[in-house]
Amino acid sequence: MLTETISGNTVLTPTRIMQTGFAFWSSKVLLSAVNFKLFTLLAHGSKTAEEIRTALDLQQRGLPDFLDALVALNFLYRHGNGSEAKYCNTLESDTYLDKNKATYVGGILEMANNRLFPVWSHLEEALQTGRPQNEGKNGAKPIFETMYSDEKRLEEFIAAMGGIQIGNFIEFARQFNFSGHYTHCDVGGAGANLSIQIALHNPAIQSISWDLPKVEAIAARNIQLNKLGDRVVARSGDFFTDEFPRADVITMGNILHDWDLEQKKLLIQKAYNALPAGGALVVIENVIDDERRENAFGLLMSLNMLVETYGGFDYTAADFTSWAKETGFTQVDIMHLTGPASALIAYK
């Protein structure tokens, strides 16, 4: 809060400044709990601090503070006090942070803890140099080349992207009017999560999840797990060197923001070329509001592109509309999805 009312007088306080300045404390507590798989452990039933300590091989010192901090942050419930107190998941953490549930979103939090937390500590250097602060720092291989060369890290990345977007993919699959459209291609489809949701909610659609060859097996596995092999296929290609598969609707989920302006325009042009008249290009991103005042997450995501990539950035609906119309698209609509995310829909 900016002000407090004391005895009828409004007093300016530094509360919000301090809360934001120390937000990394609460963030690291949550990320550590996810990395320990604490919520997955408690999904099987409530446990005392000692039972948790034994199961996770932790030390006694600091453990009560760690667990009670999660209670105060509303990620855990505690029943009772003292050594006999038992901890259990909240409904929210049980739904989204149990690794054994299909609704698990912790993949992106694992990546935040293991990669982004240390990378973001160099934000000042990124702002001073304009260069990424991750594996690509000091002339090393770019992030995606590094990621795709390590099977374990690639699996983590694919799971993270699927987790952070699943709510948006479901909303888009429900909201978008697919009538008159029969084929779909998700460019940069990763684990085929968007293709799967579109097929589940739109029985007439045939979908292609299209990504680099190393991702194809991961997508194919997810498609089979959802028993959609008759309507969803995984195919491979490079969206910078190959032409896009032709489809009535082409989607890109968190793809455009990875690249610089010239590359963004190239991908939009390729989508235009692969669409029929009346077809649609859909980009799903944390679209920044046109006045650049409200969508803080979208702006922070753009800073994440600064520390992660050589040219990536997030953008407004007005930015995308200008690029799409320059390419030849005639109309652009915006569809709000969940939280800070939206779908920008360009019609040919």
The 8 nearest C-alpha neighbors of each residue, nearest first, counted from 0:
[[1, 15, 2, 14, 3, 12, 13, 16],
 [0, 2, 12, 11, 15, 14, 13, 3],
 [3, 1, 11, 10, 12, 0, 9, 4],
 [2, 4, 10, 9, 5, 11, 12, 1],
 [3, 5, 9, 8, 7, 10, 6, 2],
 [4, 6, 8, 7, 3, 9, 10, 2],
 [7, 5, 8, 4, 9, 3, 10, 2],
 [6, 8, 5, 4, 9, 10, 3, 2],
 [9, 7, 5, 4, 6, 10, 3, 2],
 [10, 8, 4, 3, 2, 5, 11, 7],
 [9, 11, 3, 2, 4, 8, 12, 5],
 [10, 12, 2, 1, 3, 9, 13, 4],
 [13, 11, 2, 14, 1, 10, 3, 0],
 [12, 14, 16, 15, 17, 1, 11, 0],
 [15, 13, 17, 16, 12, 0, 18, 1],
 [16, 14, 18, 0, 17, 13, 19, 1],
 [17, 15, 13, 19, 14, 18, 20, 1],
 [16, 18, 20, 14, 15, 19, 21, 13],
 [19, 17, 15, 21, 16, 20, 22, 14],
 [20, 18, 22, 16, 17, 21, 15, 23],
 [21, 19, 17, 18, 22, 16, 23, 15],
 [20, 22, 23, 19, 18, 24, 17, 25],
 [23, 21, 19, 24, 25, 20, 18, 26],
 [22, 24, 26, 21, 25, 27, 20, 19],
 [25, 23, 22, 27, 26, 21, 28, 29],
 [24, 26, 28, 27, 23, 22, 29, 21],
 [25, 27, 23, 29, 24, 28, 30, 22],
 [26, 28, 30, 24, 29, 25, 31, 23],
 [29, 27, 25, 31, 26, 30, 32, 24],
 [28, 30, 32, 26, 27, 31, 33, 25],
 [31, 29, 27, 33, 32, 28, 112, 26],
 [30, 32, 34, 28, 33, 29, 27, 35],
 [33, 31, 35, 29, 37, 30, 34, 36],
 [32, 34, 36, 30, 31, 35, 37, 29],
 [33, 35, 31, 36, 32, 109, 30, 37],
 [34, 36, 32, 37, 33, 31, 55, 38],
 [37, 35, 33, 39, 34, 38, 32, 40],
 [38, 36, 40, 35, 32, 39, 33, 41],
 [37, 39, 41, 40, 97, 36, 96, 42],
 [38, 40, 97, 42, 36, 37, 41, 98],
 [39, 41, 37, 38, 42, 43, 36, 44],
 [42, 40, 38, 43, 44, 39, 45, 87],
 [41, 43, 39, 44, 40, 38, 93, 97],
 [44, 42, 41, 40, 45, 39, 38, 87],
 [45, 43, 41, 42, 46, 87, 40, 88],
 [44, 46, 87, 86, 41, 85, 47, 43],
 [47, 45, 85, 86, 50, 51, 44, 48],
 [46, 48, 85, 50, 49, 84, 86, 83],
 [47, 49, 51, 50, 52, 46, 63, 82],
 [48, 50, 52, 47, 51, 53, 82, 46],
 [51, 49, 47, 53, 52, 48, 46, 54],
 [50, 52, 48, 54, 49, 53, 55, 47],
 [53, 51, 57, 49, 50, 55, 56, 54],
 [52, 54, 56, 50, 51, 55, 49, 57],
 [53, 55, 51, 52, 56, 50, 57, 40],
 [54, 56, 52, 53, 57, 51, 35, 37],
 [57, 55, 53, 52, 54, 58, 51, 35],
 [58, 56, 52, 55, 59, 53, 62, 51],
 [59, 57, 60, 52, 62, 56, 61, 53],
 [58, 60, 62, 61, 57, 52, 63, 49],
 [59, 61, 58, 62, 63, 64, 57, 65],
 [60, 62, 64, 63, 65, 59, 58, 66],
 [61, 63, 65, 64, 59, 60, 66, 58],
 [64, 62, 66, 65, 61, 67, 48, 60],
 [63, 65, 67, 61, 62, 66, 68, 69],
 [64, 66, 62, 68, 63, 67, 61, 69],
 [67, 65, 69, 63, 68, 64, 62, 70],
 [68, 66, 70, 64, 69, 65, 63, 71],
 [67, 69, 71, 65, 70, 66, 64, 72],
 [68, 70, 72, 66, 74, 67, 71, 75],
 [69, 71, 75, 67, 73, 68, 72, 76],
 [72, 70, 68, 73, 69, 67, 74, 75],
 [71, 73, 69, 70, 74, 68, 75, 25],
 [74, 72, 70, 71, 75, 69, 76, 89],
 [73, 75, 69, 72, 70, 89, 92, 88],
 [76, 74, 70, 88, 89, 69, 73, 87],
 [77, 75, 87, 70, 86, 89, 88, 78],
 [78, 76, 86, 85, 79, 87, 84, 75],
 [79, 77, 85, 84, 86, 76, 80, 87],
 [78, 80, 84, 77, 85, 81, 83, 86],
 [81, 79, 84, 83, 82, 78, 77, 85],
 [80, 82, 83, 84, 79, 85, 48, 63],
 [81, 83, 84, 80, 48, 47, 49, 85],
 [84, 82, 81, 47, 85, 80, 79, 48],
 [85, 83, 79, 80, 81, 78, 82, 47],
 [86, 84, 47, 46, 78, 77, 45, 83],
 [85, 87, 77, 45, 46, 76, 47, 78],
 [88, 86, 45, 76, 41, 75, 77, 89],
 [89, 87, 75, 93, 92, 76, 41, 38],
 [88, 90, 75, 92, 91, 74, 93, 76],
 [91, 89, 93, 92, 94, 88, 95, 74],
 [90, 92, 94, 89, 93, 95, 74, 88],
 [93, 91, 96, 89, 95, 94, 90, 88],
 [92, 94, 90, 88, 91, 97, 96, 95],
 [95, 93, 91, 92, 90, 96, 102, 97],
 [94, 96, 103, 92, 102, 104, 93, 97],
 [97, 95, 92, 103, 105, 93, 38, 98],
 [98, 96, 39, 38, 99, 93, 100, 103],
 [97, 99, 100, 103, 39, 96, 105, 36],
 [98, 100, 97, 101, 39, 103, 102, 96],
 [101, 99, 102, 103, 98, 97, 94, 95],
 [100, 102, 103, 99, 98, 95, 104, 97],
 [101, 103, 100, 95, 94, 104, 162, 96],
 [104, 102, 95, 96, 101, 100, 98, 105],
 [105, 103, 162, 95, 106, 163, 96, 102],
 [104, 106, 108, 107, 96, 103, 109, 33],
 [107, 105, 159, 109, 108, 158, 104, 162],
 [106, 108, 159, 110, 109, 105, 163, 111],
 [109, 107, 111, 105, 110, 106, 112, 30],
 [110, 108, 106, 112, 111, 107, 113, 105],
 [109, 111, 107, 113, 108, 112, 114, 106],
 [112, 110, 115, 108, 109, 114, 116, 113],
 [111, 113, 109, 116, 110, 30, 114, 108],
 [112, 114, 110, 111, 109, 115, 116, 117],
 [115, 113, 110, 111, 116, 112, 117, 118],
 [114, 116, 111, 118, 117, 119, 112, 113],
 [115, 117, 112, 119, 118, 111, 114, 113],
 [118, 116, 120, 119, 115, 114, 121, 113],
 [117, 119, 115, 120, 116, 133, 132, 121],
 [120, 118, 121, 122, 116, 117, 115, 306],
 [119, 121, 117, 118, 122, 116, 123, 115],
 [122, 120, 119, 124, 123, 118, 132, 125],
 [121, 123, 125, 119, 124, 120, 126, 306],
 [124, 122, 126, 125, 121, 127, 120, 128],
 [123, 125, 127, 121, 126, 122, 128, 132],
 [124, 126, 122, 129, 128, 130, 123, 127],
 [127, 125, 123, 124, 129, 128, 122, 130],
 [126, 128, 124, 125, 129, 123, 130, 122],
 [127, 129, 125, 130, 126, 124, 131, 123],
 [130, 128, 125, 126, 127, 131, 305, 124],
 [129, 131, 128, 125, 309, 132, 306, 305],
 [132, 130, 306, 307, 308, 136, 133, 309],
 [131, 133, 306, 136, 118, 307, 121, 125],
 [132, 134, 135, 136, 118, 131, 307, 306],
 [135, 133, 136, 142, 139, 140, 141, 132],
 [136, 134, 139, 141, 140, 133, 142, 138],
 [135, 137, 132, 134, 138, 133, 131, 139],
 [138, 136, 139, 135, 134, 132, 130, 131],
 [137, 139, 136, 135, 140, 141, 134, 130],
 [138, 140, 135, 137, 136, 134, 141, 145],
 [139, 141, 135, 145, 144, 142, 138, 134],
 [142, 140, 135, 144, 143, 145, 139, 134],
 [141, 143, 145, 144, 135, 146, 134, 140],
 [144, 142, 146, 145, 141, 147, 140, 148],
 [143, 145, 147, 141, 146, 142, 140, 148],
 [146, 144, 142, 143, 148, 147, 140, 141],
 [147, 145, 143, 148, 153, 144, 149, 142],
 [146, 148, 144, 149, 153, 145, 143, 150],
 [147, 149, 145, 146, 144, 150, 153, 152],
 [150, 148, 152, 147, 151, 146, 153, 145],
 [149, 151, 153, 152, 154, 148, 147, 146],
 [152, 150, 154, 153, 149, 155, 156, 146],
 [151, 153, 155, 154, 149, 150, 146, 156],
 [152, 154, 156, 150, 155, 151, 147, 146],
 [153, 155, 157, 151, 152, 156, 158, 150],
 [156, 154, 152, 158, 153, 157, 159, 151],
 [155, 157, 153, 159, 154, 158, 152, 160],
 [156, 158, 154, 160, 159, 155, 189, 190],
 [159, 157, 161, 155, 106, 156, 160, 162],
 [160, 158, 107, 106, 156, 162, 157, 161],
 [159, 161, 157, 163, 162, 158, 156, 164],
 [162, 160, 158, 159, 164, 163, 165, 192],
 [163, 161, 104, 159, 160, 164, 165, 106],
 [162, 164, 160, 161, 104, 165, 107, 159],
 [165, 163, 167, 161, 162, 166, 168, 160],
 [164, 166, 168, 167, 162, 161, 163, 169],
 [167, 165, 169, 168, 164, 170, 337, 163],
 [168, 166, 170, 164, 336, 165, 169, 337],
 [167, 169, 165, 171, 193, 170, 166, 164],
 [170, 168, 172, 166, 167, 171, 196, 165],
 [171, 169, 167, 173, 168, 172, 336, 174],
 [170, 172, 174, 168, 173, 169, 175, 167],
 [173, 171, 197, 169, 170, 174, 175, 200],
 [174, 172, 170, 171, 175, 169, 200, 197],
 [175, 173, 171, 172, 170, 176, 334, 169],
 [176, 174, 171, 172, 177, 173, 170, 334],
 [175, 177, 178, 174, 173, 179, 180, 172],
 [178, 176, 180, 175, 179, 201, 181, 204],
 [179, 177, 180, 176, 181, 203, 175, 201],
 [178, 180, 177, 181, 176, 247, 277, 278],
 [181, 179, 177, 178, 247, 182, 248, 204],
 [180, 182, 204, 205, 203, 247, 179, 183],
 [183, 181, 205, 246, 247, 204, 206, 180],
 [182, 184, 206, 248, 246, 249, 247, 205],
 [185, 183, 207, 249, 206, 246, 208, 186],
 [186, 184, 250, 188, 208, 249, 209, 251],
 [185, 187, 209, 188, 251, 250, 184, 210],
 [186, 188, 210, 189, 209, 185, 251, 254],
 [187, 189, 208, 185, 191, 186, 209, 210],
 [190, 188, 191, 187, 157, 210, 214, 218],
 [189, 191, 218, 192, 217, 157, 188, 221],
 [192, 190, 218, 188, 194, 208, 189, 193],
 [193, 191, 195, 190, 194, 161, 196, 165],
 [192, 194, 196, 195, 168, 191, 197, 188],
 [195, 193, 197, 191, 192, 196, 206, 208],
 [194, 196, 192, 198, 193, 197, 191, 199],
 [197, 195, 199, 193, 198, 194, 169, 172],
 [196, 198, 172, 194, 200, 195, 199, 201],
 [199, 197, 201, 195, 196, 200, 202, 204],
 [200, 198, 196, 197, 201, 195, 202, 227],
 [199, 201, 197, 198, 172, 196, 173, 202],
 [200, 202, 198, 203, 199, 197, 204, 177],
 [203, 201, 204, 198, 200, 199, 205, 197],
 [204, 202, 201, 181, 205, 198, 180, 182],
 [205, 203, 181, 182, 202, 201, 198, 206],
 [204, 206, 230, 182, 231, 183, 181, 203],
 [207, 205, 183, 231, 184, 182, 194, 230],
 [208, 206, 184, 232, 231, 233, 209, 185],
 [207, 209, 188, 233, 185, 191, 184, 194],
 [210, 208, 234, 186, 188, 235, 187, 185],
 [211, 209, 187, 235, 188, 236, 189, 214],
 [210, 212, 235, 236, 214, 213, 237, 215],
 [213, 211, 235, 215, 214, 236, 210, 234],
 [214, 212, 211, 215, 216, 147, 217, 210],
 [215, 213, 212, 217, 211, 216, 189, 210],
 [214, 216, 218, 212, 217, 233, 213, 219],
 [215, 217, 219, 218, 214, 220, 213, 233],
 [218, 216, 220, 214, 215, 219, 190, 221],
 [217, 219, 190, 191, 221, 215, 220, 216],
 [220, 218, 216, 222, 221, 217, 233, 215],
 [219, 221, 217, 223, 218, 222, 216, 224],
 [222, 220, 224, 218, 223, 219, 225, 217],
 [223, 221, 219, 225, 220, 224, 227, 228],
 [222, 224, 226, 220, 225, 221, 228, 227],
 [225, 223, 221, 222, 226, 220, 227, 219],
 [224, 226, 223, 222, 227, 221, 195, 228],
 [227, 225, 223, 224, 228, 222, 229, 221],
 [228, 226, 229, 225, 222, 230, 231, 223],
 [227, 229, 231, 230, 223, 226, 222, 232],
 [228, 230, 227, 231, 232, 226, 205, 223],
 [231, 229, 205, 228, 227, 206, 232, 198],
 [230, 232, 206, 228, 207, 227, 205, 229],
 [233, 231, 207, 208, 228, 234, 206, 230],
 [234, 232, 208, 219, 215, 207, 218, 209],
 [235, 233, 209, 215, 208, 232, 207, 210],
 [236, 234, 212, 210, 211, 209, 215, 233],
 [235, 237, 211, 210, 238, 241, 212, 209],
 [238, 236, 241, 239, 240, 211, 210, 235],
 [237, 239, 241, 240, 236, 243, 242, 186],
 [238, 240, 237, 241, 266, 265, 242, 262],
 [239, 241, 237, 238, 242, 236, 243, 269],
 [242, 240, 237, 238, 239, 236, 243, 244],
 [241, 243, 244, 269, 238, 240, 273, 239],
 [242, 244, 273, 245, 241, 269, 270, 238],
 [245, 243, 246, 273, 242, 184, 209, 207],
 [246, 244, 273, 274, 243, 247, 184, 275],
 [245, 247, 182, 183, 248, 274, 184, 249],
 [248, 246, 278, 182, 180, 274, 183, 275],
 [249, 247, 183, 279, 246, 278, 280, 184],
 [250, 248, 280, 184, 183, 185, 281, 246],
 [249, 251, 281, 185, 282, 280, 186, 184],
 [252, 250, 282, 186, 254, 185, 283, 281],
 [251, 253, 283, 254, 282, 284, 250, 187],
 [254, 252, 284, 283, 255, 256, 251, 282],
 [255, 253, 252, 251, 256, 257, 187, 258],
 [256, 254, 257, 263, 258, 253, 251, 282],
 [255, 257, 313, 312, 311, 258, 254, 253],
 [258, 256, 311, 255, 254, 304, 312, 308],
 [257, 259, 311, 256, 310, 262, 255, 263],
 [260, 258, 310, 311, 262, 261, 263, 312],
 [259, 261, 263, 262, 264, 258, 310, 311],
 [260, 262, 264, 263, 259, 265, 258, 266],
 [261, 263, 265, 259, 264, 260, 258, 266],
 [264, 262, 260, 266, 265, 261, 255, 258],
 [263, 265, 267, 261, 262, 266, 268, 260],
 [264, 266, 262, 268, 263, 267, 269, 261],
 [267, 265, 269, 263, 268, 264, 270, 262],
 [266, 268, 264, 270, 269, 265, 271, 263],
 [269, 267, 271, 265, 266, 270, 326, 264],
 [270, 268, 266, 272, 271, 267, 265, 273],
 [269, 271, 267, 273, 268, 272, 266, 274],
 [272, 270, 268, 274, 269, 273, 267, 347],
 [271, 273, 269, 270, 274, 268, 275, 243],
 [274, 272, 245, 270, 271, 243, 269, 244],
 [273, 275, 278, 271, 272, 247, 246, 245],
 [276, 274, 278, 277, 247, 273, 347, 246],
 [275, 277, 347, 278, 274, 346, 247, 279],
 [276, 278, 347, 275, 346, 279, 247, 274],
 [279, 277, 247, 275, 274, 276, 347, 248],
 [278, 280, 346, 248, 345, 347, 281, 249],
 [279, 281, 249, 345, 344, 250, 248, 346],
 [282, 280, 344, 250, 343, 249, 342, 279],
 [283, 281, 251, 343, 342, 250, 252, 284],
 [284, 282, 342, 252, 341, 253, 251, 343],
 [283, 285, 253, 286, 340, 341, 282, 252],
 [286, 284, 340, 297, 339, 341, 287, 283],
 [285, 287, 284, 315, 297, 341, 314, 340],
 [286, 288, 315, 297, 294, 314, 291, 285],
 [289, 287, 291, 290, 315, 294, 293, 286],
 [288, 290, 315, 291, 317, 287, 316, 292],
 [291, 289, 292, 288, 293, 287, 315, 294],
 [292, 290, 288, 289, 287, 293, 294, 315],
 [293, 291, 290, 294, 288, 295, 289, 287],
 [292, 294, 295, 291, 288, 290, 287, 296],
 [295, 293, 297, 296, 287, 288, 339, 292],
 [294, 296, 298, 297, 293, 299, 292, 287],
 [297, 295, 299, 298, 294, 300, 339, 285],
 [298, 296, 285, 300, 287, 294, 295, 299],
 [297, 299, 301, 295, 300, 296, 302, 287],
 [300, 298, 296, 302, 301, 297, 295, 303],
 [301, 299, 303, 297, 302, 298, 296, 304],
 [300, 302, 313, 312, 304, 298, 303, 299],
 [303, 301, 305, 299, 304, 300, 298, 306],
 [302, 304, 300, 301, 305, 306, 307, 299],
 [303, 305, 307, 301, 311, 302, 308, 312],
 [306, 304, 302, 303, 307, 308, 131, 301],
 [305, 307, 131, 132, 303, 304, 125, 308],
 [308, 306, 304, 131, 305, 133, 303, 132],
 [309, 307, 131, 304, 311, 310, 305, 306],
 [308, 310, 131, 130, 311, 305, 307, 259],
 [309, 311, 259, 258, 308, 312, 305, 257],
 [310, 312, 258, 257, 259, 304, 256, 308],
 [313, 311, 301, 256, 304, 257, 314, 310],
 [312, 314, 301, 256, 297, 300, 286, 287],
 [315, 313, 287, 286, 318, 312, 316, 319],
 [314, 316, 287, 318, 317, 289, 286, 288],
 [315, 317, 319, 318, 320, 289, 286, 314],
 [318, 316, 320, 315, 319, 289, 321, 314],
 [319, 317, 315, 321, 316, 320, 314, 322],
 [318, 320, 322, 316, 321, 317, 323, 315],
 [321, 319, 317, 323, 322, 318, 316, 324],
 [320, 322, 324, 318, 319, 323, 325, 317],
 [323, 321, 325, 319, 320, 324, 326, 318],
 [322, 324, 320, 326, 325, 328, 321, 319],
 [325, 323, 328, 327, 326, 321, 322, 320],
 [324, 326, 322, 323, 327, 321, 328, 320],
 [327, 325, 323, 324, 268, 328, 322, 267],
 [328, 326, 324, 325, 329, 323, 347, 271],
 [329, 327, 347, 324, 323, 346, 330, 326],
 [328, 330, 347, 346, 324, 327, 331, 345],
 [329, 331, 346, 345, 328, 332, 324, 347],
 [330, 332, 345, 344, 320, 346, 343, 333],
 [333, 331, 344, 343, 345, 334, 330, 342],
 [332, 334, 343, 342, 344, 335, 341, 331],
 [335, 333, 342, 341, 336, 343, 332, 344],
 [336, 334, 341, 342, 340, 333, 337, 339],
 [335, 337, 341, 167, 340, 170, 334, 171],
 [338, 336, 340, 167, 339, 335, 166, 341],
 [337, 339, 340, 336, 335, 341, 285, 167],
 [338, 340, 285, 337, 294, 296, 297, 341],
 [341, 339, 285, 284, 336, 337, 338, 286],
 [342, 340, 335, 336, 334, 283, 284, 286],
 [341, 343, 283, 334, 282, 333, 344, 281],
 [344, 342, 333, 282, 281, 332, 283, 334],
 [343, 345, 281, 332, 331, 280, 333, 342],
 [344, 346, 331, 280, 279, 330, 328, 281],
 [347, 345, 279, 330, 328, 278, 329, 277],
 [346, 328, 277, 276, 278, 329, 279, 345]]
